[in-house]
Each structure stands twice: as structure tokens, then as C-alpha cells.
Amino acid sequence: MPRFFIEADLAVNENVELTETVFHHWVKVLRAQVGETATLFNGQGGEYQVSLTDISKKTASVLVQSFNPDNRQAPFQALLGQVMSKGDRMDYAIQKAVELGVDCIQLLTSDRCEMRLKYDRDQKKIDHWQGIAIAACEQCGLNIVPKILAPLALAEWLTTPLPTSKLVLAPEKEQKNVLENITADIALLIGPEGGLSEAEIELANQHGFINWCIGDRVLRTETAPVVALSILNHVKHHN
């Protein structure tokens, strides 16, 4: 059954007009017909099964039939601080982080950051990444869409209120039992291609971040959140 995110209020036994985006994807692209069913979610929690009741040239309506409260969230709350990278790398990092249950993604800049968003380009790029997060939720079954937050300088972000457990991916840093006392409320800091500088890692340490070295190899900036969140899912599922 197809799943779509819709910016609309949903309630069982109510008729709802599809938004332009859902109408285009479901009716125009997938050629849905009256009587077909789909799952809609609006990011406010849970999901709804709906059936198409009416189709016109430019819009369509559905009847909301039932509600499922399951949000399929990870067994932890993770705030991902991701230093921005260019091209498809950032798209991939956001998509996979969402699939693995991240709650929020804070875009960051750092000394070796490849990107500097400016003025009107800021919102256009952020909207693009938010769209990737929505599409990932449609695909994987999450019903709460993670927010993609406007960029902050790393030093500024470190001074903001952050989760209880704080981890910074720091290759070649000896650390044992990093996850032994980890809470279910986690901040995860991932550097850019080329990594965080020694000074930035030290600054993160000063703000309570623990160095986390995953294996003997240096992971790419888009691979690091995938591996880290996968490990956290495994650890928390088995605790």
C-alpha cells in the first residue's frame, strides 16, 4: 500500500482533499482509481488508512477509514549534528539517518566544511533536505518527520542545550566502553569530509562529548552516521 506525507488535519470518518503533492504522486503518477487505498501521515503521530472517493481533473478526495498509532521510532532519541558536505553525500546522510530513526538533524559548519549557505539559498537547500527526510519517512514507515535545522557554527551549537549523552566520531582516538553508560537521549557529532580538526574535537570534549572511534578505518562523512546509528539501534534494542 502506498504511503504519503500530507500537510493536512486527519481524523477517522472525515473526508479530506488531497494536497497537490499527494494528488500528483498518487493519482497522476501511480494512476490511482476511486476505491483504492493508501496510508497517509501528517507528522503529528500515527498514520491513517484512506480510500479514494472522488477524482477530478486537478484534485481528489479521500475518506479516512482507520488510525494506527504506531510511530515505529528508534529505542532512543538522537540529535545528529552533521557538518555539511557537497553534492549527493549530504542527501545520502540525511536519507539514511532518517531511516535509522534519528529525531532531528542540526546542520553544522566547521573549519573544513565544504559548504557555506547564504541568504535565499539557505532556505532552498534546507527545504530540499527536509523533502529528503519526508521521502525517507514515506519509504521506511516513520510517522514523525525529523526536522532539518538551519546551519549553526559548530562552536555555537556546542553551547546550546544538548542531550544527556554526547558522542563525537573521532577516528584514531582510543576510547573503551564508550556505549556502556549511554542514555536513551543522545547527541551525535559527525565531522565533514576531512574530519574535525584537533581543536574542534578538544572543544567538543570540553562540552561533554566523548570520543567514539568505530573500528580501524576512517569512515566517510556520509557513512559515519549510518554506521553509528546502526550500532546504537543494535545496542538499545538489546538492552
C-alpha positions in Angstrom: 0.0 0.0 0.0 1.5 3.4 -0.9 2.4 5.8 1.9 2.3 9.6 1.6 3.1 12.6 3.9 0.3 15.1 3.8 0.2 18.6 5.3 -3.4 18.4 6.5 -5.5 17.5 9.5 -6.7 13.9 9.5 -9.4 12.2 11.5 -11.3 8.9 11.2 -14.6 9.1 9.2 -13.6 12.6 7.8 -13.3 13.5 4.1 -10.0 15.1 3.2 -9.0 16.8 0.0 -5.5 15.7 -1.2 -2.8 18.3 -1.4 -1.2 19.0 -4.8 1.9 16.9 -4.0 -0.1 13.8 -2.9 -2.6 14.2 -5.8 0.3 14.3 -8.3 2.2 11.3 -6.9 -0.8 9.0 -6.2 -3.3 9.9 -8.9 -1.2 11.3 -11.7 1.9 9.2 -11.4 0.6 6.0 -9.9 -2.8 6.4 -11.7 -4.9 5.5 -8.6 -8.6 5.0 -9.1 -11.6 5.5 -6.9 -11.8 2.8 -4.3 -8.0 2.4 -4.0 -6.4 2.7 -0.5 -3.3 4.3 0.8 -1.6 5.3 4.1 -1.4 9.0 5.0 0.6 10.6 7.8 0.9 14.2 8.7 3.8 14.2 11.1 1.6 14.7 14.2 1.8 11.0 15.2 0.4 7.8 13.9 -0.9 7.0 10.4 -4.3 6.8 8.7 -5.7 4.4 6.1 -7.7 6.2 3.5 -9.7 5.3 0.4 -10.1 7.4 -2.7 -13.7 8.6 -3.0 -13.6 11.2 -5.7 -11.2 12.3 -8.5 -11.4 15.4 -10.7 -9.0 17.0 -13.1 -7.0 18.8 -10.6 -7.8 17.3 -7.2 -9.1 14.3 -5.4 -10.8 13.4 -2.0 -10.4 10.5 0.4 -12.3 9.1 3.3 -10.2 8.4 6.4 -11.1 4.9 7.4 -8.8 4.0 10.3 -5.9 5.1 12.5 -2.8 3.3 13.6 -0.9 5.0 16.5 2.5 3.1 15.9 5.2 5.6 15.0 8.0 3.0 14.6 10.5 5.1 16.4 14.0 4.0 17.4 14.6 2.9 21.1 16.5 6.2 21.7 16.2 9.9 20.8 19.1 11.0 18.7 20.1 14.6 17.7 22.5 14.4 14.8 24.9 17.3 14.4 26.1 16.8 10.8 28.7 19.1 9.3 27.5 19.9 5.8 29.1 18.4 2.7 28.5 19.0 -1.0 26.5 17.0 -3.6 24.9 13.7 -3.0 26.8 13.0 0.2 24.6 15.2 2.3 21.4 13.8 0.7 22.6 10.3 1.4 23.5 11.1 5.1 20.1 12.6 5.7 18.1 9.9 4.0 19.9 7.1 5.8 19.9 8.8 9.2 16.1 9.2 9.0 15.6 5.6 8.0 17.7 4.6 11.1 15.5 6.6 13.4 17.2 10.0 14.1 14.9 12.5 15.7 16.5 15.8 14.5 19.3 16.8 12.3 21.3 20.0 13.1 23.2 21.3 10.1 26.7 22.5 11.1 29.7 24.4 9.7 33.2 23.7 10.8 36.8 24.6 9.8 36.9 22.0 7.0 33.3 22.4 6.0 32.8 22.4 2.2 29.6 24.4 2.2 28.5 27.9 3.3 24.9 28.5 2.7 24.0 32.2 2.1 20.7 34.1 2.2 17.9 32.8 -0.1 20.0 29.7 -1.0 19.8 28.7 2.7 16.1 28.0 2.7 16.1 26.4 -0.7 18.7 23.9 0.3 17.1 23.3 3.7 13.7 22.7 2.0 15.4 20.2 -0.3 16.9 18.3 2.6 13.6 18.4 4.5 12.0 16.9 1.4 14.5 14.1 1.5 13.6 13.4 5.2 9.9 13.3 4.3 10.5 10.9 1.4 12.6 8.7 3.7 9.7 8.6 6.2 7.3 7.6 3.5 9.5 4.8 2.5 10.6 3.4 5.9 7.3 3.8 7.9 8.3 6.5 10.3 5.3 8.8 11.1 7.2 11.6 12.9 9.3 13.6 10.4 12.7 14.7 11.8 13.3 18.4 11.5 16.3 19.7 9.5 17.6 22.7 11.4 19.2 25.7 9.8 23.0 25.7 9.9 25.0 26.7 13.0 28.7 27.1 13.5 30.0 24.1 15.5 31.3 26.2 18.3 27.8 27.9 18.7 26.0 24.6 18.6 28.1 23.2 21.4 26.9 25.9 23.7 23.2 25.1 23.2 21.1 22.7 25.3 22.0 19.2 24.2 21.0 15.7 25.1 22.5 13.9 28.1 24.8 11.6 26.3 27.2 13.2 23.8 29.3 11.3 21.2 31.7 12.7 18.7 33.1 10.4 16.0 36.8 10.8 16.3 39.0 8.3 14.3 42.2 7.2 15.8 41.1 8.3 19.3 41.5 5.5 21.9 38.2 5.1 23.8 36.9 2.0 25.6 33.4 1.2 26.6 32.0 4.3 25.0 28.5 3.0 24.9 28.5 1.3 28.3 26.6 4.0 30.2 24.9 5.7 27.2 21.4 7.0 27.9 18.4 7.0 25.5 18.9 10.7 24.8 21.9 11.1 22.6 23.7 13.9 20.6 25.9 12.5 17.8 28.5 14.8 16.2 29.8 13.9 12.7 32.5 15.9 11.0 33.0 16.9 7.4 34.9 15.1 4.6 38.5 15.6 6.0 37.2 15.3 9.6 37.0 17.7 12.5 40.2 19.5 13.5 42.0 18.6 16.7 40.9 21.9 18.2 37.3 21.2 17.3 37.4 17.7 18.9 39.0 19.2 22.0 36.3 21.9 22.1 33.6 19.2 21.8 35.3 17.3 24.7 35.2 20.4 26.8 31.4 20.5 26.3 31.0 16.9 27.4 31.4 15.0 24.2 33.1 11.6 24.4 35.3 10.5 21.5 34.0 7.5 19.6 36.3 5.6 17.3 34.4 3.0 15.2 36.9 0.3 14.1 40.3 0.8 12.4 39.1 2.5 9.3 38.2 6.1 8.7 34.6 6.4 7.6 33.3 8.9 5.0 31.2 11.7 6.3 28.0 10.2 4.8 28.9 6.7 6.0 29.6 7.7 9.6 26.0 8.4 10.7 24.8 5.2 9.1 27.3 3.1 11.0 26.9 5.0 14.3 23.1 4.9 14.3 23.1 1.2 13.3 25.3 0.4 16.3 23.1 2.5 18.6 19.9 0.7 17.3 21.6 -2.6 18.0 22.8 -1.7 21.5 19.5 -0.2 22.5 17.4 -3.0 21.1 19.4 -5.5 23.2 19.4 -3.5 26.4 
